[in-house]
């Protein structure tokens, strides 16, 4: 017997939104909660009493690795005291800045780690203070967990992999370590527990930030099937060839698919993610009205491409500070008469600092006139992690800078000026203000906002104009950017000089152009960049993501949901209110009470798995079909796209079985009857045009093939490369539609096929023809079963749904195979379930034809089979 604790996981949530009963999170009176009270709702859809601090109305819960607060400890007489403040002036605190794009009345809750080690005894007090004063929920992780989760898995394994660096040897990168992966999962679980503490799942939206928390969506979805959750990846997403090397690739992909909205910085990153979903999980995507969506077990996961912006107001405020003007004046005097090129990067192996220095050396070597005039100022932020790779990069950068300075430097002139951070925001802005060109040379980077910050800093400011003297206003409102083509901001900077960071000569040429370009050209490029940066700031980014997250969640309460799968393989199945799983007990009961039955069955993908090499029907399938055909109340047809010779050969052991071949072009009622063809034009000259075209695509697409039928031609790409096969199928479809525009044929795409067939041939017309024939003989069916798995079968489902000639009391079962959008009312998961269901019907027919005593025993066996099957599907 199933335990009650399994109920909300195994049963459909089919109660209405308005009347479902809710179990309170907090009990304030003694008593017993009635089992499955009211509408039998899920335990995770509570509303009544919610967690402390939860207000009515929608909120945004922003979950990130770190909270946007600074923490410092003061020594007082009573002991140490923790103090906190918003980290407002850090240019990369996007999770704090994004609230500018949301409604001022909207409450925002932050969940993340503190940038401080708080002792266990102080954690509860600190957590309460942060909640009351900042609406922040800290996740306190142990040092050992941080080392394995953040430094071990995130920074030393996942970060390099997502930046296209594979650990080919033990000395070249860090290989996958299962203990670090388990630490990553454990840390994500701690974040999930903190979200549970504050969330109101009916109203709140959760927005998860970056690769540190990629399995968090699965944990939240497992707890609350209708949670509204979005995820934004700030780093690159690698191509499928790189990503597929990740041993836990499926777990991470499926976790991201448990979101409602997944955001990426560029189309390239989104394209790589979609390719991984297609190649590794077999999921296709569709683009509709500008939105990209992946259907995942009945839920549509929306993919959004939205580059992050900067906080314009924050930079402008810093530019207005007296300290910034003072610093800018000092720098202007220091580099008087020099052309300043600026680089600001983290100390990281992917920032290309060493390559930038080599390009500077090449510039000075090739352009002697620029020696003593051009200075590269490199501000290096502290590394975000530690390890041998960071030490190697630091040593390499120092060595290259030293060699170039020794070779080209002289008293009063240092070609490369290295400034080791951290430096204040005012210092960064001051350097932006006095620099003629900024050079961003990363070999791979998710976005990189340095060019945006530089552009805004060069827009001029009254305080700076006064401090820097007359004429400096003319020096501003112009800027030049040299940017790597491998970073996320590159596509949006149409006026920048794009370079390949690995091509030292190209980078040096770009730096020379940036330094020497005429002022008018710099002004025009600056204006173009400034228009984009000012209109696509962080507020725009947050507002756009939030709007699309709400749109992606609109259908939540229009579907029935339940969870399946264990651990990180968990996912939610979502079905329309009228789309339900076909119950064996229900259909067998209806089957027994009817006297004139029409049963239409597709074959490939319905009674036979698609991946099976031997396509001939098994002895079990033949036996079941013969059992159904032996009942005089039944008319049973296989309705397939295959040719009549193949079907005749395969189903020759079933003499009473009807066959409809090539989607209904040929039909016969039994083995002894003749084949009849549809009354369509017999001219098949169009084949002479189509066949050579298909042959060209077959030669160009490894793994594809052509199937020649009497009435149709089919191009198959099931065994081709998934992405290339889909691409070629779209091209072939367009090609054929254009050349066959005036021919009496239809060009259609199906599952891994492109088919050309005559007009007025479809499975829907097969149903109409068979129904009309039965009605003409006075045998209008009172039981109708139609099962199929692909687009061609949807014609049958649509025809059945729109038919008004069936008796009002007819039992109609239109059933698709697989959980997907369909015109059918019912579904079964796979061909194995279809065969078991047909086995139940066949057994019922056999039982009804037996003597009374034997029939009772046989019926009992059928019911036992259904009970066992249903129990097994629950477990």
N, C-alpha and C positions, 0 to 999 in steps of 0.2 A: 504494500500500500504506500502511496506517495505521501511524504510528509507535508504538513501545511506550510513549512518554510519554503517549499519549492513552488508554491501556488503562483505567486506574482511573476516568477520567471517563466513558467510553463504555459500559462493561460493567456488568451488574448484579452487585451484591454479594450473591450467593446462597449463600455458605458459612455454615456454622453458627457460632454464637458460641463453642462449646466447643472446636472443633478448628481454627480458622483460624490459619494461620501468621502470624507477625509479623516485620516487618523492623525490626531495632533502629535507633534513632536514632544511636547511637554505635557504631562498629566498633572493637572492642578486639583483634581478631586479623585478620591479612591474609587475603584470600580474595575469592570472588565470591559475591554473593547470587544464587541461582537465580531466573530469571525466573518471577514469579507462583508462587512456591513454595507448597506445601501446598494450601490451599483457594482460591488465587487472590485473596487479600484485598486490600482497598484499602491503599495505602501510608499513609493517614492513620489507620489503626486500630492503630498499633503499640502494643506494650506492653513487650517485653523491656527493653532499656536505655533509660532515659528521660533527660530533661534533668537536669543537675546540680541538686541540691537538691530534686528531686521525691521525695516519700515515698510509700510504699504507702498505699492507702486514699483515700477521697474528700476533696477539699478544696474550698474556695470561693475563686474568683478574682474579687475585686471590682475592676471597672474604672471609673474615674471621671476627670473632667478633672483633678482635683488630688488629690495624696496627702494623707492626714490627718497630716502631720508638719510641724513648723516647722523652718526651716533658718536658721542664722545663721553668719556667718564671723568667726573670731577672728584677730587679728593676734598672732603669736608670733615668737620669735627665728628659728625655722626658716622662717617665712613664714606665709601665711594657712592657717588650718585650719577646715574645715567641721564644724559641730556640728549635731546633730539631736535632736529630742524629739517625742513624740506631742503633737498639738494637742488636748489633752484638754478644755480649758475653753472652746473655741469652741462655742456652742450649735448651730451648723449643721453640725457634722462628723458627719453621719449615718453615713457609711461606716465610721467608727471605732466609733460607738455601736451599730451593728446587730449586732456580734458578741455582744452580751449576749443576743440571742434565739437564738443557735446553740449547739450543744454545746461545752462547754469543751475537749473533746478534739479538736475540729475545727480543722485548720490553715487559716488565712485568709491569702491573698496579696493584696496591693494593687498595682494598676497605675495609674499616673497621672503627671501633671506635678508638679514641685517648685515651690514658691512662691519660687523664687530662680533667678538666672541663674548657672549653673555653667559655668566656662570649659571648653573642649574638653579640655584636658590633664588636668583633674581629674575628668572625667565617669566614667571607668572605675573609679577609686578610690571615688568617691561611690556609684556603683551597687553595687559589691561590699559596701561598708559597710552600705548600706540593706538589702540582701538578707540579710546575715548577722544584723543586729541587729533589723530591723523587718519582715522578709519583705515589703519594698516593692520594686517594680520601677519605677524612674523612666523616663519618656519625655522625653528631652531634645529640645525643639523650638527651632529657631532663632527669633530675634526677628522676622524677617520673616514666618516661617510663623505665629507666634503672632498677629501683627498681622492677617494675612489670615484665618486660621482662626477665632481666638477673637473679636477685636474686629471684624473685617470681616464674617464670615459669621454667627457665632453671636449676638453681642450686638447688632449693628446691623441685621441682616437677619432672621435666624430668630426671635430673641427678640421683636421687635415683631410679626412676623407671627403667631406663636403666641399673642400677646396682642391679636389682632384689629386691629392697626394696619397698614394698607396704605400703601405709599409712592406716594401718588397723584401727587405732584409731586416734582421733584428737591430742593425745599426742605422737603418734608414726609416725612422718612424716607429710608432708603437703598434704592435699587433693586438688583435682582439683578445680581451681578457674577460672570461665569463664572470669573474668575481666583480669586476668593475661594472659590467652590464647589470648584474643583480643590484649593485649599489645604486645605479641610475634608476632602476625600477623602484627600489625602496625609497629613494629621495622623492620621486614623482608621487609615490603613495602618501608620503608625509604632506606634500602640497595638496593632494586630493582631500586628505582628512581636514586640512585647514579650510578648504573651500566648503566642505560639508557643514562646518561649524556656523557659517554665516549666510549660506545661500538660501533664498526662497526660490525653489526650482520652477515654480509656475510663472514667475515674473522676471527674475534676474537673467541677465546675459553675461556669460563668461567669455573673456577675451584672453587667450593664452599667447605669450610672447616667446618665440624663438626655440632653438633646437634643444635647449636644456630640458624641455618639458614635453617632448613629443609623444610619450605614451600616456600622459595625463588625460587626454580626451577619452580613452577607453575606460579608465577608472571612473570618470565622472558619468559617462554614458551607462556604465554598468549599474551605478547607484540610481540614476535618474534617467529613464529611457527617453524623456522628452526635454531634457536639458537643452538650453540654447547656448551653443558653444562655437566660438570662432578661434582660429589659430593663424598667427602671422609668422612666417619664417623670414628673419632678417638676414640670414646668411644665404649663400648660393645653395641651390639644390643640384647635385651632380647629374650627369648623364646616366642612363641606365647601365652602361658598361662599367661605370665606376660604382654606382650604388649597389648593383647586384652582388658585389664582393662582400657586402655587409652580412655577417652570419645571421643577424636578427632583422633582416630586411622586411620580411612579411609582417612581423609584429609592429614595426614602426609605420609601415604603409597603412595597415589596417587601423592603427590608432588614429592616424590623421584622418582617415575616412570616417571615423566616429564623430568628426566635427560636422557642423552645418555649413561652415564657410572656411576655406583655406586660402590664405593670401600669400602672394609672392611679389618680390621686388620687380621682376622683369618677366617678359614672355618666355625667354629661354628657360628660366628656372621652372615656370609652370609647365612648359612643354616637356621638360625632363621628368617631372613628377607624373604627368599624364602617360608618358611612355612607360614608366616603371609600372604604373597601375595596369596598363595594357599587357605588357610582357610578362609580368610576374603574377598578376591576379586575374588576367583575362577580362578586364573591365574596359569598356569603350566609353567615350565621352561624346556629348553632343553640344553644339553651340546654338543657342536660340535667343534671338533678340539681343545679342551682345553679351550674353552670359554663357559661361562654360559650365556644364554640369556632368557629374558622374552618377549614374544610377547604382546605388549600393544597397542591395537587399530592400528595395522599395523606397529608400530615402534618396533624395537628390542632394549630393554634396557639391556645393558651388565653389568654383575656382575663380579667384579674383587676382588680377594683376594690377598692383598699385604701388608705385615707388614712394618711399617715405620722404617727407619734406622736413624742413627746419622750422624752428620757432622764430619768426621774423622779429616779433616784439622784443624778445629776450636779447637778441644781438643788437638791435637798435638801442635798447636801454643801456647795454654795456658800452656801446659806442659813445653814449652821452655822459658817461661817468668821467669826472676830472682825472682820475687815475689813468684811464685809458688814453686820454689826450696827452697827459704828461709822458706816458711811456712811449706813445707814438712819436712825440717830438724828440725824445732821446734817441730813438731808433733812426729817425730821419737824419739827425745830426751825425750819428755814428756811421751811417752808410751814405753820407753825402757824396754825390758824384758817382755812386755805384748803381748798377741795375740789379735789383734784388729778386732772385728766384726763391720761392718758398716751398718747403715740404713739411707737412705735419702728418705723422704716422705713428701708430703703435709699434713697439718693438716686436715684430712678428715676422715669421719666415715668408709670409705671403705679401708683405707690403712692398717688396721690391726696392728697399732702400739701397742695398748694395748695387743693384743694377742702375739705379738713379745716379749714384756717385760715379760709376764707371762711365755713364753717358756724359756727366759733367767733365770728367777727365778728357773724353774724346772731343767734346766741344772746345775745350781750351787748346787741345793739340791741333785741331783743324782750323781754329780761328784765333791766330795770335793777337789780332787786334782787340779781342775781347778780354785778354789777360789783364788783370788789374781793374777791370770794369764790371765784370759779372761775378756776383756772389750767390752761392746756393746756401740758404739758411735752412737747416734741417732740425725741426723740433721733434724729439722722439718721446712719445708717451711711454710710461712704464709698461712692461709686458703684463698681460692679464693672467698669465700662468707661469710656470717655471719648468726647467728641464734642460737637457743637453742641447736640444734644438735651439732654444732661446740663447743659450751661452754661445753657441756656434755663430749665430746671426750677429750677436753683439761684437764678437771678436772680428768677424769678417768686415763689418761696417767700420769699425775703428781702424782696421788695417788699411782698407781702401782709402778712407778719408785722409789718413796720415800720409800715405804715399803720394796722393794728389797734392796735398798741401806742401809737402816737401819739394815736389817737382815744380809746381807753378806758383807757390807762395813767395812773398818777399816782405820786408819790413812794412807794416801798415796794411798788408793785404793777405787775407786768408781765403782761398777760393771756396772752401767748404767750412761753414760754421756749424758745429754740432751743439745743440742745446738739449741736454737730458732733462726730461720732465720728471714729475709733473710741473706744468706751468699754469699760472692762473688764466682764467678766461679773458681778463683784461689784456694780459700779455699776448695771448693768441690773436685777439682782435687787433691789437696794435701792430703786430707783424703782418696781418692781412692788409691793413691800411697802407703800409709803406711798400708793399711788394708789387712789382711790375707784372709778375706771372706766378701762378701756383702750379706745381708739378705733382701729379698724383700718379704714381707708377706701379701700383699694385699688380701682381701677377694674377691675382684672383681676389675679389672682394664682393661681399653681398650688395652693398650700396655705396658707402663712403660719401659723407656729407660735406667734406672739406671744400670742394668746389662751390657748393651752395653758400656756405658760410662766407667764403672769400668774396663771392659775387655781391652779397648784401653789404659786406664791410666796405666795399669799394664804391658804394652808392653815394657817399658824401654825407656830412653831418655838420651842423653849425658849430658845435663845440670843437670838433676836430679842425674845421676850417680856421677858426680863430687861433687855436693853439699852434697850428702848423704854418701859419703865416699866409700872406696874400699869394694867390696863384695856385695854392694847393688844391682848391676846389676843382681846377681844371685837370689836375693829376688824377682826381677820382672820376667817377662815372665812366671809367674805362677799365677793362681788365682783360687778362689773357689766361687761358687754362690749357695746360697740356695734360691729357688724361689717358689712362690705359683703356684699351678697348675691352678689357676683361673685368670691368667693374660695373655694378648696377646702374650708376648714375650716367654712364657714358651715352646711352641712347638719347637721354633727355637734353644733353649739351650739344646741340647741333652746331654751335659756333666754336667749339673747342677743337684743338689739334689732337686728334686721336692717334695713339701710337701703340705699337706692339712692344711691351716692356722688355721682351727678350731680345729685341733688335736694338742693340746699343747705338748704332749709327742713326737709326730712325728716331730714337728718343733724343739724341743730341741735336739732330736737325730740328726737331720740334721745339726744343728748348731755345735754340738760336732764333727760330722764327718768332717765338713768344717774346723774346727779349727785344728783338729789332723791328717788330711789326709797326707800321705807321699808326699814329694816334687815331685817325678817323676810323680805320678798320677795327681798332680795339674798342672804340666807342660803340660801333654798330653791333659787334659781338656781345659786348656787355649788356646793351639794351635788350637784345634777344634773350640772353640768359636771365636777366633780372625779371623780365615779364613772366617767364616760366616759373622761376623760383618763388616769386611773390604770390603767384596764383595757385601754386601747388605746395603750400606749406604744410606743417604738421597738423594744423587744424583741418585742412582739406582732407588730408589722409585719414584722420580719425573719423571725421564726419562721413566720408564716403564708405569706409569699412563698416561703420556702425549701421548705416542705412541698408547696406547689402546684407548684413547679418540679420537684421530684422526681417528683411524680405525673404531670406533663405529659411527662416523659421516660421513663416506664415502658415504652412501646411501641417504643423505639428499636431494640432488637435482635430484635424480632418481625417486622420488615419488611426488604425489600431496598431499597437506596437507590442512587441515582446522580445525578450533577449534570448539569444542562443550562443553557444560556444563557451569555452572555459578560458580563464586567464586572459592573456593579451589577445587571444583569438575571439574574444567576445564581440558581438555586434548586435544591433537591433534590427529586427525585421519590421517594416512598416507597410501596411496594406490599406487600401481604400476601404471605406465603411461597408461596401457591398462586395468586396473581394475576399473570399474565405477559402480555407483549405477544404478540399472535398473529403468528407467523412465516409469511410467504407460502410459503416453501419447505416448511415442515412441513405446512401444511394442503393444499397442492397434492399433496404426496407421499401423504397419507392419502386424498385425493379420488380419486386414480388407482387406488387399490387396492380401492375399494368399488363396490358394484353397485346399491344402493338408497338414494337420497339424498333427505333432506327439508331444504329450505332456506327459512327464514322470515326475512323482512327487513322491518324498520320503514322508513319513508320519511323523514319530516321529522326533520332533525337526525342522520339516519343515512346516507342517500344524498344528502341535500341540506342545505347549510349553513342554519342558522336565519335568518341575516341576509339571505339572498337574497330579493329582492322577487318575482321570477318563480319561482313554486313548481313549475311544470311540469317534468317530467324532461327532461334534455338528451338529444340524439341519442346521446351516448356511453353514457348509462345505459340507454337503450332497446336499443342494440346489445348491451350486456353481458347484459341480461336475456334477450334473444332467444337469445343464445349458450348461456346456461345452460338455458333451456327446450327448446332443440333436442336436448339430450342425453336419450335415452329413459330413462336411469337416474335422472333428476332430477324431483322435484316441487318447484316454486318458488312461493312465496306472498309477496305484499306484505301485511303485517299492520299496518294503520294505524288511527288514530283518525278519519281523514277520512271523509266521506260517500261512499256508493257511486257517486253520479252523477259526482262529481269524479274518483274513481279510475278509473271506466270511461272517462271522456273522456281522461284523461292517459295511460293505459296501453293504449289501443285498438290501438296498433301491436304489442302483444305478445299474440297470440291464445292462446298456450299458458300464459300467466301466470295463476296463481291470485290472487284478491283476497279479503281479509278486511277489511271496512269497519266503521267505528264500533266498534273494539276487538273485533270478532268477532260483532257483532249480525247482520251480513249476510256471507255467504260464497258465492263461486262458484269452481269449479275451473278454468274457462277462459272465453274470450270467448263461446263458443257455448253454455255451460251457463247454467242459470237461477240467480238469486240465491236462496239459502236463508237463512232467519232462525232465530235461536236460539229454542228452545221456552220462551219466557218470557211472563208475562202481557202481553197486548196493550193493556191499559188504560194510556194515556199522559195521563190527566187531570192528573197531577202537574205537567205542563208549564204548565198554566194558573196554577198557584201560583208556579212558579219564574221564568217569563219576566218578570212585572212586577217581581219583586225584582231580577233581573239588570239590568233596564232602569234602575232607580233608581241602582244602583251604576255603571252605564255613564255616566249623566248626571253623576254626581258625580266621575267619574274620567276626566280628559282623557287620550285615547290608548287607552282600553279599547274593547272591542267584544264582540258576542255572535255566536256561531256556532250556528245552529239545524240540528241533524241530525234525521233521522227518529226515532232512538231516544234522542237525548240533547240536552242544551243545554250549551254551553261558553262560559265568560266568559274572554276573553283580556286580558292586561295587559302584553304584551311591550313595547308602545310607550308605556306610561305612565311617569311618574316612578318610578324603581326603588323608592325607599323607600315612596312612597305606594301604589304598585301592590301591593307585598307586604302592606302594612298593610290595604288594602282587601280583598285576597284572603283574609286571615285572618278579617276581619270577615264577609265574604260566606260563607265556609265555616261559621262558627259559626251565622250566621243561617239558612242553608239546612238545616243539620243539625237545628236546633231545630224548624223548621216541617215537615220531612219525616220526623220520627222514626217515624211509623207508616206510611210509604209504602214499597213494595217497590223502593226505589232506593238507590243508593250515591252519596255526595258525596265527590269526591276532588280533591286538589290535585296538579297536575303542574307541568311547567316553564312558568311564566308563565300558567297556566290554573287555573280551577276548573270541574270537570265534574260534571254530574248525569246518571247513566245507570241503566238497570234493573239489578237484582241478577242474579247469575249470568251476567254478561257481562264477559269479561276476555280478555286475550291468552293467559293461561295456559290457559284453556278451549279456545281456538283450537288450541293445540298438542295438547292431549289429544284433541280431536275428529279432527284430521287424522291423528294417530298411530293412533287406533282404526280409522279408515277404511282406512289402509294395511295394518294388521295383519289386518283382516277379509278383505282381498284376497290375503293371503299374501305381502305385500311389506314386512315389518317393516324399517325403515331400519337400515342399518349405518353410515350417515354422517348426522350431524345438525349443521346450522349454523343458529344463531339470532343475529341482530344487532339491537340497539336502543340507544337513548340515554337514555330517561327512565324515570320511575317505573312507567309502564304496562308497559314492557318487562320490568321486574323480575318481574312475574307470570309471564312466559314462562320466565325464567331459574330462578325458584323451582320452577316445575312440572317443568322438565327435570331439575333437581337431585334432586327427590324422586321421580322416576319410576323404577319398577323393572321395567317391561315391555320396555325396550330390550334387545337382545342384549348379552351380556357383552363381546363383542369390538367393539361399535359405537364408532365415532369420534365423539365429541360435542364440539362447539365452540360454547359459549355465550359471546358476545362483546359487551361494552358499548363505547360510543363515548365516549372521554374517560377520564382517570385519576381514578376516584372510587370510593367504597365501592359494591360491587355483589355480587349473587348469582352473577354470571358469573365464569368462570374466566379469561377472556382479555379483552384490551382492544385497541382501536386508537385512535389519537390524535384523528382527525377524519374527516369524511365523505370527504375526498380519499383517505385511506388505505383506507377501506372500498371505494371504487370501484376502486382499484388492486388490492386483494386479490381482488375479484370478477372483475376483468379477468383475473387470473391463472388463476382457476378456469375462466372461460369459454374462455380460450385452451387450457387443458388438455383440456377437452371437445372443442373443435374439432380438436385434434391427435389425439385418440384415435379420431376418426371419419374421419381422412384415410388415404390409402394409406400403406404402411410408410415409403417414402423421405421423403415430405412430412411424415409424422408426426415422424420423427427431427429434421428441420430445425425444425419448429414447437416441439417440446419443448425443443430447445436454446435457442430464442428466449425461451421462458418462463423457463427457468433463468437466462439472461442478465439478463432483466428483474428477477428477484428479487435477483440479486447487485448490480446497479446500484442498485436501490431501497434495499437494506440499507446499501450503502456511503454513499449520500446521507443516510440517516437518521443514520448515525454522525457524518458531517461536520457 
